[in-house]
Amino acid sequence: MTQAEIKLCSLLLQEHFGEIVEKIGTYLIRTGTQPLRMIVNDTGLLLDQVKKALCVLIQHNLVTYQLQKRGFVEYEAQCKRVLRILRYPRYIYTAKTLYNDTGELIVEELLLNGKMTMSAVVRKVADRLTETMEDGKTMDYTDVSNTFVRLADTHFVQRLNLIGKGKRRRSCDEEENGEHKAKKQKQDGESSEPPPDDGIYWQVNIDRFHQHFRDQGIVSAVANRMDQTSSEIVRTMLRMSEVTTSSSAPYTQPLSSNEIFRSLPAGYNIVKQVLDQYLTLLADDPLEFVGKSGDSGGGMYTVNLHKALASLATATLESIVEERFGSRCARIFRLLLRKKHLEQKQVEDFAMIPAKEAKDMLYKMLSENVVSLQEIPKTPDHAPSRTFYLYTVNILSSARMLLHRCYKSVANLIERRQYETKENKRLLEKSQRVEAILASMQATGAEDAQLQEIEEMITVPERQQLENLKRNVNKIDASENQVDETIFVLESFIESTMKKP
Amino acid sequence: MAGSGAGRGRTAFTFNIDALGFGKGAALPDTVSKPPPTYPSTENKPVPLKTGEDEDYMLALKQDLRATMKQMPYFLAVEEDREGANPKKAKSFESKSNLDVLKKIEELEKKDDVEEEKSEDEEDKKEDKPKDKEGDDDEEEPEEDDEEEHEEENDYISSYFEDGDDFGDGSDDNMDEATY
């Protein structure tokens, strides 16, 4: 784990779980797998505190444990999983777009609590929804259950088995469906008895959400590059492949043109021939999002997931080079991507940029490690005057470097936000007190003049300061969200490359 | 290395000097007279943030999530450890009234000294939470006892040694009598 990752994990843990959990989490991330007594010794905290903190971390799937052969238990932190805390808002928002408010609240409760039984989730979400509804109306438990079942069927929520070895076991579809029906029946008859599904815990399936984000990214890329119809075709293909293809496969299972035609959404009235034309166009596109793998069934087509992710990552890199160094540097960068290896003279010629400037730009990019030099010696003594120096772009290493930079950026953003809040702590507390007073006075029915007086306790410059603070904090929060989008694209690409056989 | 031909043949380099960018007699780059700036200069300003309904909603979600997690039972604030530890100690102190016995107990609990010092440090930070009020009452007793204990500055149990008759006896206010 790089220093940047450790720092970011530590900040996220501290913000969401407090300092004790942060200390233990950071210790485990830094030192690896440790037994309980080592953690107590090295962190200097009390046994009680360490136990509580470990419980919290395990509850939220941030730390796993294993019984060793020699009879003690060792704990290991999942650094990557801690970094996912940054993405929680995106998961919740996606659930909202797919399954409305009920789905949104279910995912939110599961993320807030780590693991929960289905009955607990349903009860909490139904109560929360009842609060927001008009007086007299209550949210039906069965509605919430139904949404939960749908989330489980589409794998956005997955089951855990805590009894036994403590290792996660993913249940297959038939088992889940059987469980759901049994649980639903019990749900209808529940009142004051203990929940019948005690011991069956559910958690959010982060990988499934990532798969969804990836599909979203591919579809919108196709829509930008071509048109709406092609993006719909690709979306259909991806939807059909959801259950047949694992999320880390380099390409989807082949789908025949006939199958795709049958599965197109109902509103789309395109003729089979038009669909075939679109598929051919997609397959011929140099970006190679879609590939043709055979001719049976009207043509067998697959979506090249790995290539698509590589294109997305490359586009991100290009855009970053353009914004950081200027459009001429971006031109050189794209040129190097295309031609792989070029000498300095060739770069000047192909990019049509004067020699001095080209040199300058190349060195600037080289110093930032965006491009690298490949030496090819002509003679065994590697004499510099008799060596070729070729500029090249290594996408994987550039992606890694940029990812590292993203982690550092988010850590800086969080620190700055905490600093801003700390600087204005006194003012924030004062405004909170005033609001509390106002609220209580309004509840007891005070006159407008009195309310006015209380409001004036905060002076105009103080109000201005509060406005500034709010604007800055919002800006920083929004930036964190957007950097996380870049992190997702780069991480998916790196993961996909590493998993390739 | 450029300095290999020092003295004679100074300008003979082992590689083609043109490749570096300096022709013969061309101006060298400016000399460095101060340390480099702490931040690189940004000629290219960053692109403005994305705005829209989605982004606004996610922003609200993020801030709500942060606020909610601070209220959850999973959030272990630093004060919790004082809350948990001090009531235990307060109870054991209140039940004994004899100062000597109190000191004995303290010395027996010497191993918790490190944690007590830590809790005193943390108390200085004084986070604004309602739990503070409950914690305040418990803090005063152990604090006072701490100060008394520090007067001794050693491990000996004071009741083992007899003080002289004059030790600590008599008020310092009465300065009429001279002390020898």
Interface residues (C-beta under 8 A of the other chain):
Chain A: E15 H16 F17 G18 E19 I20 V21 G44 L45 L46 D48 Q49 K52 A53 V56 Q59 H60 Y88 P89 R90 I92 Y93 K96 E108 L111 L112 N113 G114 E323 R324 F325 G326 K356 K359 A383 P384 S385 E429 N474 K475 D477 A478 S479 E480 N481 Q482
Chain B: T14 F15 N16 G21 N44 P46 V47 L49 K50 D54 E55 Y57 M58 L59 L61 K62 Q63 L65 R66 T68 M69 M72 Y74 F75 L76 A77 V78 E80 D81 G84 A85 V114 E115 D128
